Amino acid sequence: MKQKYLLVGSLAFAVVYNIPKFFEMNIMYLDNGDVVTVESEMRKNKHYQQFYVFWSKMILIEIFPYVTIIVLNTLILTKTLKASRFRSAFGAYGGGGGGAGGAAAAGNRANSVCSGIDARSKEADERISFMFISGVADVVEIGLHGLF
């Protein structure tokens, strides 16, 4: 249900935000029958150019999306690292934090197999973390390159 509100809200914001763009140009009919478009007085206005054309685009198109991506990637990264620590601490693959009882030989075999799984899991978590950090760095680099 939230998705519908988000979709309708996003669509309404996009329409309202773009309404002024329809009034930036005027159609002019020349005496020889040609039709040309010319800038309207609104488009020539210094304050309109400064606030609507420059700052609203800078904030809504450039800064907000990159900040959102960086924040969400950071949250994903912290959750991934937290889950990795939880798995290694509590033995999500059966390697640690075991209970009492059981045959010693079977327990040793299970621990040796699970320790290999834990090592591979840790490597995979480190690769995922590196990918997220690389992705954030790429986004920041692209964003900064686009700003300057």
N, CA and C atoms as a LAMMPS dump frame, in Angstrom:
ITEM: TIMESTEP
0
ITEM: NUMBER OF ATOMS
444
ITEM: BOX BOUNDS ff ff ff
-5.0000000000000000e+02 5.0000000000000000e+02
-5.0000000000000000e+02 5.0000000000000000e+02
-5.0000000000000000e+02 5.0000000000000000e+02
ITEM: ATOMS id mol type element x y z
1 1 1 N 0.818 -1.191 0
2 1 2 C 0 0 0
3 1 3 C 0.864 1.257 0
4 2 1 N 2.018 1.199 0.727
5 2 2 C 2.918 2.337 0.754
6 2 3 C 3.453 2.655 -0.632
7 3 1 N 3.674 1.601 -1.423
8 3 2 C 4.227 1.791 -2.755
9 3 3 C 3.312 2.658 -3.616
10 4 1 N 2.016 2.48 -3.47
11 4 2 C 1.077 3.288 -4.252
12 4 3 C 1.183 4.759 -3.878
13 5 1 N 1.294 5.025 -2.583
14 5 2 C 1.432 6.417 -2.144
15 5 3 C 2.746 7.026 -2.619
16 6 1 N 3.809 6.228 -2.552
17 6 2 C 5.097 6.717 -3.032
18 6 3 C 5.063 6.993 -4.528
19 7 1 N 4.433 6.111 -5.276
20 7 2 C 4.33 6.291 -6.723
21 7 3 C 3.495 7.52 -7.057
22 8 1 N 2.337 7.658 -6.425
23 8 2 C 1.469 8.808 -6.687
24 8 3 C 2.147 10.104 -6.24
25 9 1 N 2.798 10.085 -5.085
26 9 2 C 3.495 11.268 -4.603
27 9 3 C 4.645 11.666 -5.515
28 10 1 N 5.414 10.681 -5.965
29 10 2 C 6.53 10.968 -6.879
30 10 3 C 6.032 11.523 -8.192
31 11 1 N 4.974 10.933 -8.712
32 11 2 C 4.399 11.406 -9.976
33 11 3 C 3.857 12.828 -9.827
34 12 1 N 3.149 13.092 -8.744
35 12 2 C 2.6 14.436 -8.511
36 12 3 C 3.728 15.455 -8.365
37 13 1 N 4.776 15.109 -7.624
38 13 2 C 5.898 16.026 -7.472
39 13 3 C 6.571 16.303 -8.817
40 14 1 N 6.758 15.263 -9.621
41 14 2 C 7.397 15.444 -10.924
42 14 3 C 6.579 16.373 -11.82
43 15 1 N 5.265 16.206 -11.816
44 15 2 C 4.409 17.054 -12.649
45 15 3 C 4.459 18.5 -12.157
46 16 1 N 4.296 18.705 -10.847
47 16 2 C 4.296 20.059 -10.295
48 16 3 C 5.661 20.722 -10.491
49 17 1 N 6.728 19.976 -10.295
50 17 2 C 8.074 20.526 -10.446
51 17 3 C 8.343 20.983 -11.887
52 18 1 N 7.791 20.276 -12.859
53 18 2 C 8.062 20.583 -14.266
54 18 3 C 7.078 21.558 -14.895
55 19 1 N 6.036 21.981 -14.203
56 19 2 C 5.075 22.934 -14.771
57 19 3 C 5.749 24.215 -15.25
58 20 1 N 6.661 24.825 -14.497
59 20 2 C 7.278 26.064 -14.987
60 20 3 C 8.025 25.905 -16.311
61 21 1 N 8.51 24.732 -16.607
62 21 2 C 9.245 24.527 -17.857
63 21 3 C 8.364 24.747 -19.081
64 22 1 N 7.074 24.56 -18.934
65 22 2 C 6.163 24.766 -20.06
66 22 3 C 5.979 26.25 -20.375
67 23 1 N 6.374 27.101 -19.452
68 23 2 C 6.215 28.538 -19.658
69 23 3 C 7.546 29.243 -19.925
70 24 1 N 8.606 28.497 -20.156
71 24 2 C 9.906 29.087 -20.419
72 24 3 C 10.032 29.626 -21.843
73 25 1 N 9.283 29.094 -22.762
74 25 2 C 9.395 29.487 -24.161
75 25 3 C 8.048 29.99 -24.674
76 26 1 N 8.13 30.909 -25.616
77 26 2 C 6.938 31.413 -26.299
78 26 3 C 7.054 31.112 -27.777
79 27 1 N 5.926 30.886 -28.404
80 27 2 C 5.885 30.659 -29.851
81 27 3 C 5.599 31.991 -30.518
82 28 1 N 6.411 32.293 -31.506
83 28 2 C 6.243 33.563 -32.211
84 28 3 C 6.035 33.262 -33.699
85 29 1 N 4.974 33.85 -34.256
86 29 2 C 4.665 33.688 -35.674
87 29 3 C 5.204 34.901 -36.425
88 30 1 N 6.081 34.665 -37.358
89 30 2 C 6.653 35.755 -38.136
90 30 3 C 5.755 36.109 -39.315
91 31 1 N 5.979 37.302 -39.885
92 31 2 C 5.159 37.773 -41.013
93 31 3 C 5.32 36.89 -42.243
94 32 1 N 6.475 36.299 -42.436
95 32 2 C 6.683 35.456 -43.622
96 32 3 C 6.131 34.039 -43.446
97 33 1 N 5.471 33.764 -42.334
98 33 2 C 4.846 32.465 -42.103
99 33 3 C 5.68 31.506 -41.263
100 34 1 N 6.907 31.87 -40.95
101 34 2 C 7.757 31.002 -40.126
102 34 3 C 7.303 31.048 -38.663
103 35 1 N 7.574 29.97 -37.987
104 35 2 C 7.259 29.871 -36.561
105 35 3 C 8.57 29.658 -35.81
106 36 1 N 8.819 30.492 -34.825
107 36 2 C 10.034 30.359 -34.025
108 36 3 C 9.664 30.357 -32.55
109 37 1 N 10.574 29.794 -31.759
110 37 2 C 10.37 29.842 -30.312
111 37 3 C 11.399 30.804 -29.726
112 38 1 N 10.949 31.586 -28.77
113 38 2 C 11.818 32.553 -28.106
114 38 3 C 11.656 32.409 -26.6
115 39 1 N 12.693 32.819 -25.863
116 39 2 C 12.625 32.751 -24.407
117 39 3 C 11.576 33.714 -23.876
118 40 1 N 10.828 33.255 -22.898
119 40 2 C 9.842 34.122 -22.267
120 40 3 C 10.531 35.024 -21.252
121 41 1 N 9.793 35.981 -20.742
122 41 2 C 10.341 36.883 -19.723
123 41 3 C 10.683 36.112 -18.455
124 42 1 N 9.895 35.085 -18.168
125 42 2 C 10.166 34.271 -16.979
126 42 3 C 11.531 33.588 -17.108
127 43 1 N 11.821 33.051 -18.285
128 43 2 C 13.09 32.357 -18.499
129 43 3 C 14.272 33.331 -18.412
130 44 1 N 14.069 34.565 -18.794
131 44 2 C 15.124 35.571 -18.754
132 44 3 C 15.335 36.135 -17.344
133 45 1 N 14.41 35.887 -16.448
134 45 2 C 14.484 36.408 -15.086
135 45 3 C 15.681 35.807 -14.353
136 46 1 N 16.496 36.677 -13.764
137 46 2 C 17.719 36.262 -13.069
138 46 3 C 17.408 35.334 -11.892
139 47 1 N 16.377 35.633 -11.128
140 47 2 C 16.036 34.826 -9.954
141 47 3 C 15.513 33.45 -10.367
142 48 1 N 14.744 33.399 -11.443
143 48 2 C 14.244 32.12 -11.95
144 48 3 C 15.415 31.243 -12.373
145 49 1 N 16.359 31.814 -13.076
146 49 2 C 17.521 31.041 -13.519
147 49 3 C 18.349 30.573 -12.341
148 50 1 N 18.518 31.448 -11.368
149 50 2 C 19.357 31.101 -10.234
150 50 3 C 18.712 30.037 -9.354
151 51 1 N 17.458 30.223 -8.996
152 51 2 C 16.837 29.312 -8.029
153 51 3 C 16.207 28.081 -8.67
154 52 1 N 15.409 28.282 -9.701
155 52 2 C 14.723 27.124 -10.287
156 52 3 C 15.653 26.34 -11.2
157 53 1 N 16.285 27.029 -12.125
158 53 2 C 17.095 26.313 -13.115
159 53 3 C 18.353 25.73 -12.479
160 54 1 N 19.068 26.515 -11.678
161 54 2 C 20.33 26.02 -11.141
162 54 3 C 20.163 25.25 -9.829
163 55 1 N 19.661 25.912 -8.768
164 55 2 C 19.658 25.298 -7.441
165 55 3 C 18.708 24.122 -7.311
166 56 1 N 17.525 24.218 -7.888
167 56 2 C 16.617 23.074 -7.757
168 56 3 C 17.181 21.859 -8.496
169 57 1 N 17.788 22.084 -9.667
170 57 2 C 18.407 20.964 -10.385
171 57 3 C 19.595 20.424 -9.597
172 58 1 N 20.404 21.31 -9.065
173 58 2 C 21.581 20.882 -8.307
174 58 3 C 21.167 20.023 -7.105
175 59 1 N 20.174 20.461 -6.376
176 59 2 C 19.767 19.74 -5.165
177 59 3 C 19.005 18.463 -5.499
178 60 1 N 17.998 18.571 -6.361
179 60 2 C 17.119 17.426 -6.618
180 60 3 C 17.693 16.401 -7.593
181 61 1 N 18.504 16.834 -8.53
182 61 2 C 19.017 15.923 -9.55
183 61 3 C 20.438 15.467 -9.239
184 62 1 N 21.243 16.322 -8.657
185 62 2 C 22.647 15.988 -8.421
186 62 3 C 22.913 15.54 -6.979
187 63 1 N 22.622 16.361 -6.01
188 63 2 C 23.039 16.088 -4.629
189 63 3 C 22.178 15.019 -3.962
190 64 1 N 20.868 15.18 -3.967
191 64 2 C 19.972 14.258 -3.249
192 64 3 C 20.145 12.797 -3.676
193 65 1 N 20.155 12.477 -4.973
194 65 2 C 20.311 11.049 -5.33
195 65 3 C 21.639 10.454 -4.878
196 66 1 N 22.732 11.206 -5.015
197 66 2 C 24.029 10.663 -4.617
198 66 3 C 24.117 10.497 -3.106
199 67 1 N 23.61 11.441 -2.374
200 67 2 C 23.614 11.314 -0.908
201 67 3 C 22.76 10.113 -0.493
202 68 1 N 21.621 9.941 -1.135
203 68 2 C 20.753 8.805 -0.834
204 68 3 C 21.459 7.485 -1.115
205 69 1 N 22.131 7.392 -2.254
206 69 2 C 22.852 6.167 -2.598
207 69 3 C 23.962 5.894 -1.591
208 70 1 N 24.698 6.923 -1.214
209 70 2 C 25.783 6.745 -0.257
210 70 3 C 25.245 6.281 1.094
211 71 1 N 24.175 6.906 1.565
212 71 2 C 23.597 6.529 2.862
213 71 3 C 23.062 5.099 2.813
214 72 1 N 22.32 4.751 1.773
215 72 2 C 21.752 3.402 1.694
216 72 3 C 22.844 2.349 1.545
217 73 1 N 23.881 2.627 0.749
218 73 2 C 24.988 1.676 0.63
219 73 3 C 25.718 1.512 1.956
220 74 1 N 25.865 2.588 2.698
221 74 2 C 26.5 2.498 4.011
222 74 3 C 25.659 1.647 4.957
223 75 1 N 24.352 1.823 4.923
224 75 2 C 23.474 1.004 5.767
225 75 3 C 23.554 -0.468 5.374
226 76 1 N 23.586 -0.746 4.081
227 76 2 C 23.71 -2.133 3.618
228 76 3 C 25.04 -2.723 4.069
229 77 1 N 26.095 -1.944 3.933
230 77 2 C 27.415 -2.407 4.337
231 77 3 C 27.459 -2.72 5.831
232 78 1 N 26.903 -1.84 6.651
233 78 2 C 26.926 -2.093 8.095
234 78 3 C 26.096 -3.318 8.453
235 79 1 N 24.958 -3.505 7.797
236 79 2 C 24.137 -4.7 8.063
237 79 3 C 24.878 -5.969 7.637
238 80 1 N 25.575 -5.896 6.492
239 80 2 C 26.325 -7.053 6.014
240 80 3 C 27.437 -7.413 6.983
241 81 1 N 28.18 -6.407 7.433
242 81 2 C 29.254 -6.673 8.381
243 81 3 C 28.705 -7.186 9.713
244 82 1 N 27.576 -6.644 10.149
245 82 2 C 26.948 -7.091 11.394
246 82 3 C 26.498 -8.547 11.274
247 83 1 N 25.912 -8.896 10.127
248 83 2 C 25.482 -10.277 9.902
249 83 3 C 26.679 -11.218 9.851
250 84 1 N 27.768 -10.757 9.263
251 84 2 C 28.983 -11.57 9.203
252 84 3 C 29.517 -11.836 10.607
253 85 1 N 29.564 -10.797 11.426
254 85 2 C 30.027 -10.971 12.801
255 85 3 C 29.098 -11.898 13.586
256 86 1 N 27.798 -11.768 13.347
257 86 2 C 26.828 -12.622 14.033
258 86 3 C 27.034 -14.085 13.637
259 87 1 N 27.216 -14.335 12.336
260 87 2 C 27.424 -15.708 11.863
261 87 3 C 28.685 -16.306 12.454
262 88 1 N 29.761 -15.502 12.485
263 88 2 C 31.006 -16.051 13.021
264 88 3 C 30.92 -16.249 14.539
265 89 1 N 30.182 -15.392 15.243
266 89 2 C 30.068 -15.512 16.699
267 89 3 C 29.164 -16.664 17.12
268 90 1 N 28.079 -16.875 16.391
269 90 2 C 27.102 -17.881 16.804
270 90 3 C 27.088 -19.107 15.914
271 91 1 N 27.994 -19.17 14.965
272 91 2 C 28.117 -20.38 14.156
273 91 3 C 26.889 -20.666 13.331
274 92 1 N 26.514 -19.758 12.49
275 92 2 C 25.315 -19.953 11.662
276 92 3 C 25.462 -21.146 10.733
277 93 1 N 26.718 -21.541 10.435
278 93 2 C 26.935 -22.7 9.573
279 93 3 C 27.25 -23.958 10.374
280 94 1 N 27.032 -23.897 11.681
281 94 2 C 27.235 -25.062 12.533
282 94 3 C 28.637 -25.173 13.096
283 95 1 N 29.467 -24.151 12.906
284 95 2 C 30.868 -24.244 13.306
285 95 3 C 31.118 -23.83 14.735
286 96 1 N 30.363 -22.946 15.295
287 96 2 C 30.684 -22.455 16.631
288 96 3 C 29.453 -22.407 17.496
289 97 1 N 29.68 -22.171 18.753
290 97 2 C 28.566 -22.01 19.679
291 97 3 C 27.72 -23.259 19.809
292 98 1 N 28.328 -24.428 19.638
293 98 2 C 27.579 -25.668 19.659
294 98 3 C 27.078 -26.026 21.045
295 99 1 N 26.188 -26.979 21.106
296 99 2 C 25.617 -27.395 22.374
297 99 3 C 26.408 -28.53 22.993
298 100 1 N 25.865 -29.138 24.059
299 100 2 C 26.537 -30.213 24.784
300 100 3 C 26.204 -31.551 24.156
301 101 1 N 27.08 -32.54 24.411
302 101 2 C 26.807 -33.907 23.989
303 101 3 C 27.292 -34.186 22.582
304 102 1 N 27.038 -35.44 22.121
305 102 2 C 27.438 -35.839 20.776
306 102 3 C 28.75 -36.577 20.812
307 103 1 N 29.006 -37.349 19.772
308 103 2 C 30.251 -38.117 19.684
309 103 3 C 31.397 -37.185 19.344
310 104 1 N 32.538 -37.431 19.942
311 104 2 C 33.699 -36.546 19.751
312 104 3 C 34.181 -36.589 18.314
313 105 1 N 34.221 -37.764 17.71
314 105 2 C 34.718 -37.878 16.337
315 105 3 C 33.799 -37.158 15.37
316 106 1 N 32.51 -37.344 15.548
317 106 2 C 31.544 -36.682 14.663
318 106 3 C 31.628 -35.173 14.841
319 107 1 N 31.806 -34.728 16.068
320 107 2 C 31.924 -33.291 16.326
321 107 3 C 33.163 -32.7 15.686
322 108 1 N 34.283 -33.439 15.744
323 108 2 C 35.514 -32.948 15.126
324 108 3 C 35.372 -32.847 13.617
325 109 1 N 34.753 -33.871 12.988
326 109 2 C 34.533 -33.83 11.532
327 109 3 C 33.629 -32.67 11.17
328 110 1 N 32.561 -32.474 11.925
329 110 2 C 31.626 -31.379 11.638
330 110 3 C 32.316 -30.036 11.791
331 111 1 N 33.143 -29.898 12.843
332 111 2 C 33.85 -28.632 13.044
333 111 3 C 34.85 -28.369 11.936
334 112 1 N 35.549 -29.41 11.452
335 112 2 C 36.523 -29.178 10.384
336 112 3 C 35.816 -28.797 9.091
337 113 1 N 34.696 -29.416 8.777
338 113 2 C 33.937 -29.063 7.577
339 113 3 C 33.364 -27.659 7.706
340 114 1 N 32.798 -27.37 8.873
341 114 2 C 32.166 -26.063 9.075
342 114 3 C 33.178 -24.933 9.134
343 115 1 N 34.392 -25.217 9.627
344 115 2 C 35.389 -24.147 9.659
345 115 3 C 35.771 -23.75 8.241
346 116 1 N 35.797 -24.713 7.325
347 116 2 C 36.034 -24.386 5.916
348 116 3 C 34.91 -23.542 5.347
349 117 1 N 33.681 -23.864 5.727
350 117 2 C 32.525 -23.084 5.279
351 117 3 C 32.591 -21.681 5.859
352 118 1 N 32.96 -21.571 7.155
353 118 2 C 33.076 -20.253 7.782
354 118 3 C 34.141 -19.409 7.1
355 119 1 N 35.275 -20.025 6.743
356 119 2 C 36.345 -19.28 6.068
357 119 3 C 35.86 -18.775 4.715
358 120 1 N 35.165 -19.653 3.958
359 120 2 C 34.631 -19.22 2.655
360 120 3 C 33.574 -18.146 2.829
361 121 1 N 32.755 -18.28 3.866
362 121 2 C 31.729 -17.274 4.131
363 121 3 C 32.366 -15.928 4.466
364 122 1 N 33.432 -15.961 5.251
365 122 2 C 34.119 -14.729 5.61
366 122 3 C 34.73 -14.075 4.371
367 123 1 N 35.329 -14.897 3.49
368 123 2 C 35.879 -14.356 2.244
369 123 3 C 34.778 -13.725 1.4
370 124 1 N 33.637 -14.395 1.309
371 124 2 C 32.526 -13.861 0.526
372 124 3 C 32.026 -12.556 1.137
373 125 1 N 31.927 -12.498 2.458
374 125 2 C 31.497 -11.26 3.117
375 125 3 C 32.479 -10.125 2.853
376 126 1 N 33.78 -10.456 2.888
377 126 2 C 34.779 -9.425 2.613
378 126 3 C 34.684 -8.938 1.172
379 127 1 N 34.442 -9.858 0.234
380 127 2 C 34.279 -9.451 -1.177
381 127 3 C 33.054 -8.566 -1.346
382 128 1 N 31.947 -8.933 -0.699
383 128 2 C 30.729 -8.126 -0.79
384 128 3 C 30.967 -6.749 -0.196
385 129 1 N 31.632 -6.699 0.944
386 129 2 C 31.933 -5.412 1.573
387 129 3 C 32.797 -4.563 0.661
388 130 1 N 33.795 -5.173 0.038
389 130 2 C 34.662 -4.44 -0.88
390 130 3 C 33.868 -3.923 -2.065
391 131 1 N 32.938 -4.741 -2.589
392 131 2 C 32.12 -4.289 -3.721
393 131 3 C 31.271 -3.087 -3.333
394 132 1 N 30.678 -3.096 -2.142
395 132 2 C 29.873 -1.967 -1.704
396 132 3 C 30.717 -0.713 -1.538
397 133 1 N 31.894 -0.867 -0.935
398 133 2 C 32.772 0.281 -0.758
399 133 3 C 33.213 0.813 -2.119
400 134 1 N 33.533 -0.084 -3.044
401 134 2 C 33.916 0.348 -4.395
402 134 3 C 32.757 1.06 -5.083
403 135 1 N 31.555 0.536 -4.907
404 135 2 C 30.383 1.171 -5.51
405 135 3 C 30.152 2.56 -4.963
406 136 1 N 30.286 2.718 -3.655
407 136 2 C 30.127 4.046 -3.049
408 136 3 C 31.201 4.986 -3.569
409 137 1 N 32.441 4.501 -3.664
410 137 2 C 33.528 5.342 -4.163
411 137 3 C 33.268 5.757 -5.604
412 138 1 N 32.753 4.826 -6.435
413 138 2 C 32.438 5.16 -7.822
414 138 3 C 31.343 6.207 -7.896
415 139 1 N 30.325 6.057 -7.083
416 139 2 C 29.228 7.024 -7.084
417 139 3 C 29.732 8.402 -6.667
418 140 1 N 30.556 8.439 -5.645
419 140 2 C 31.101 9.721 -5.188
420 140 3 C 31.968 10.336 -6.274
421 141 1 N 32.805 9.51 -6.91
422 141 2 C 33.68 10.021 -7.966
423 141 3 C 32.869 10.558 -9.136
424 142 1 N 31.849 9.82 -9.55
425 142 2 C 30.998 10.268 -10.657
426 142 3 C 30.267 11.542 -10.264
427 143 1 N 29.757 11.578 -9.042
428 143 2 C 29.033 12.766 -8.583
429 143 3 C 29.92 13.973 -8.514
430 144 1 N 31.117 13.822 -7.991
431 144 2 C 32.03 14.959 -7.918
432 144 3 C 32.493 15.375 -9.289
433 145 1 N 32.692 14.409 -10.178
434 145 2 C 33.093 14.756 -11.532
435 145 3 C 31.982 15.527 -12.248
436 146 1 N 30.741 15.154 -11.978
437 146 2 C 29.613 15.85 -12.591
438 146 3 C 29.415 17.253 -12.027
439 147 1 N 29.849 17.482 -10.794
440 147 2 C 29.674 18.802 -10.179
441 147 3 C 30.715 19.81 -10.654
442 148 1 N 31.902 19.321 -11.009
443 148 2 C 32.976 20.256 -11.351
444 148 3 C 33.338 20.181 -12.797
